[in-house]
Amino acid sequence: MPLGHSRPRQQPLHVFWMALALAFAAFFGAAAGLLWHASGIGKENPAEEAAAEEADEEPAAPTPSPAPNAA
């Protein structure tokens, strides 16, 4: 008759440490994204962006639709 458990002891999963690492990575990634956005790194050309913003501010005038019975 063998002594001890029939199954060998399994290694712990360390779920607490994995959850802590995930929370840290999410916080660090969000902070890095906010700094990246605030610093303006990665913007292509400020002159092109200003022109695009001006174009967005002034919408084009609507074109009148033709009358349904116009000949």
N, C-alpha and C positions, 0 to 999 in steps of 0.2 A: 504494500500500500504506500503510494507516494505521499510525501509530506509537502505541505504548502498548497498554494492555489493552482488550479488546473490551467488558468490563463495567465500569461505573463502580464505584469503591470504595464499599462499604457502610459505614454508620456502625456503630461498636461498640455492643453491647447493654449494656455496663456491668453485667454479671451480678454481679460482686463487690459493687458498691455497692448494688445492689438487695437482695442477700441480707443485707448489713449493715443496711440500712434495715429490712428485715423482722424481723430479730433484735432490733433496737432497739425497734421498735414492739411486739413481743410482750413484751419485758421491761418496757417502760414501761406497757403495758396491764395486765399482771399486778400490777405494783407499785401502780398506781392502784386496781385492784380490791381488793387487800388492805387498802390504806388506807381505802377506802370502807367495806369490811366492818368493819374494826376501829373506825372512828370512830362507827359507828351511824347514819350519815346515810341517810335514806330509810326508817327504821323508821316505821311508821304511828302506833301508839299503844302506849306501853309497858304500860299497864294491860291492854289487850286481849291483848297477847302473854303477859303473866304469867298471865292466866286460861286462855289456850289451853295453856300449858305445864303448868299444874296439872291440866287436864282430861286431858292426855296421860299424866300420871304414874299416875293411878288408873284402871285399866281396869274396865269394867263387869263385873259378875258374870255368869258364863255361865248361860243359862236351861236348865233340864233339858228334855230331849226327851221327848215322850210315849212311853209303852210301845207297842210295835207291835201288841199284841193287846188294847189297852184298849177297853172298850165304853162 
